[in-house]
Amino acid sequence: MKQLFYIAALLLFAQAAFAQSITGGSGVCVVDGDPDNIPSMQQQDARYECVMAWDNTNQALYLYDSTAASGNRWTAVPLSDVVDTDTRLDNPRVSGTDLVFDLYDEKTDTDIGDISVPIIDIAPVQGVTAGTGISITDDGNGNFTITNTATSNGTDELQTLSNTFPDGATGRFTLSDGGGSVDVVEGTAIDIADDGSGNIQITNTAPDQTVGVTGGTGISVSGTYPNFTITNSSPSNATDEVQDLSLAGNTLSLTQDATPVDLSAYLDNTDTQDLSISGNDLSLTDGGTVTIDGDANNEAQTISIGVATGTAAVSLSDVDAIDGGTVSFIEGDGIQITSNGSNGANIINTEFAAVEADDHADAGVQGVAIGEYFYTSAGNTMGLPAGTKVRRAF
């Protein structure tokens, strides 16, 4: 009962405060912004008769005044002023289909209950106006029924075609019931007229134009329009179209052409040029100049060798941004590389000279020391293939 009392007080306050005429509806329209910025909130029909609006985005309560100017019909109401000086509304929130407030006792600052107001969702409603053969009914809740009151038959959509002559050079085809028209206009040698029965008659006023054909050199024409005979009156032979091109001195000629061409005017001797050099500039007469590198030493390079253990690196010095490069020699089996004490390297065969022996004893007789190598003979006593490299062990 207490909640109903406060809801009624809230609505009565809204109506008394703005002296508006409300024909029904006690709900709250929930919106996302100032309702004065929503065109559909400026008329009661569009608002579904709601008296209040709750801006759920900015948590603000608005009351509607139908007498105010459009765009200024919704006024924000401080929640503390809605009931009286001893109570206030607080903690507004949307719960299901209701807008809920906490009702506080200002003297004791205590929650004495909740107030719930039903929410009416705003949906944009456009004005609908009936036309010919259409009726519209409104059920009072924003629902419209559109009915076709002019039943169709087999002929009411049909149109007729007619023609007129708006001027002496135009025939106009027109559809009834606003179907539009198409004009046929005279052009060159085309005439538009009424055939006497209301029909458009299109006539070619120049159906037969006379054409004349005149012969030329070697060509004869006989007959009359429209039948002509064109004849080559200068019969050809196998050679009379053949010509030879010849050049005599500076004169260019065609046989069977009495007008030779003198080419001497094109002789200016500009193709002969001399080559010369001045400092670092190489030039052609009438041909431009190229600057060349005159430094005799900037392409010179030095070669050097660097010897490390087991490696000799031979290098060329760099020229400007060009790397001269390096080639390395690396020790192999039986090859030793050492420095010669200056800018050079010694490449030494550490193996003994090639000695061919039948076995270790025979190699010793031939001077191969223990630890050095010899090569087996074809008839060696060790059963090895001829030429096998063997290191003497005893």
Buried (B, 14 or more C-beta within 10 A) or exposed (E): EEEEEBBEBBBEBBBEBBEBEBEEBBBBBBBEBBBBEBEBBBEBEBBBBBBBBBBBEEEBBBBBBBEBEEEEBBBBBEBEEBBEEEBBBEEBEEEEEBBBBBBBEEEEEEEEEBBBBEBBEBEEBEEEEEEEEEEEEEEEEEEEEEEEEEEEEEEEEEEEEEBBBEEEBBBBBBEEEEEEEEBBEBEEEBBBBBEEEEEBEEEEEEEEEEEEEEEEEEEEBEEEEEEEEEEEEEEEEEEEEEEEEEEEEEEEBEEEEEEEEEEEEEEEEEEEEEEEEEEEEBBEEEEEEEEEEEEEEEEEEEEEBBBEEEEBBBBBEEEEEEEEEEEEBEBEEEBEBBBEEEEEBEEEEEBBEEBBBBBBEBBBEEEBEEEBBBBBBEEBEEEBEEEEEBBBEE
